Amino acid sequence: MTADRPPLRTFAVDTRTGRVGKVMAYDGPRLCLRPIGGGREWDCPADAARQATVAERLSATTAYLNARSRGEVA
């Protein structure tokens, strides 16, 4: 594992999109990220990902919970 790659089962930001996801796996030079709240994983180049701050993780979690309370997501 390289030092610049977020560890497995931690949260990372895809800097291309600003999305926050949980690092589920490494696939060569790519990370497999799963959205907060579950859902379809997406691939992100390792050099376009960084570990999420606590504030970013909380913001993404709050956005998901608000969307769920409005019935926008299951």
N, C-alpha and C positions, 0 to 999 in steps of 0.2 A: 504494500500500500504506500502511495506517495503522500507526503506531508500536506499537499494542497488539496487532496481529495477528502470530502467529508466522510467520516466513519459510517459504517452500516448502522441502520436503525436510529440515525440522528436526522434532524431536519436540515434541508438545504434549500437554497434559492437558485432557481434557474435564471441566470442573469439576462438571458435572451428575452424572457417573457415576464419576469418578476414573480412567477408562481413559486409557492413554497410547497415542498413535498418531503415525504420521508424516504430516505435512501434505503431501497429494498435490495439492490444487487449492483454488482459491477459487471459490465459486459464489455470487456476490452477497454477502449478509451472512453466508454460511455457509462453513465449512471442510469439506473432505473429508479424513477421517483414515483411515489404514490401520493395522490392528493390527500390533504387532511380530510378526514371523514370517510376515506375509502374512495374507490372508483378505479377507473382505468389508469394504469401506469403509463408514464411517458419516458422517453429516452432523452438524456441531456448530455452533451459532450462534457467530459470532466473539467475541461478548461473554462467552461461556461457556468460552472456551479461553484457555490461557496456555502460554507456553513451558515445557517440562518441564525440571526440574533434572537434573543428571548422575545424582544418586542415584535419582530417579524413573525415569529411562531404564534404568539398570542393574538396578533392582528389577524392572521390567516384563520386561526381557530375561531375567533369571534365572528369573522365574516361568514364562515361555514355555519356556525350555530344560528346566526341571524337568518341566513337563507333557509335553513331547515325549519325554523319557527314560522317563517312566512309560507312554507309549503313549496318552496322553489326546488328543493332537493329532498331526496328520501332519507 
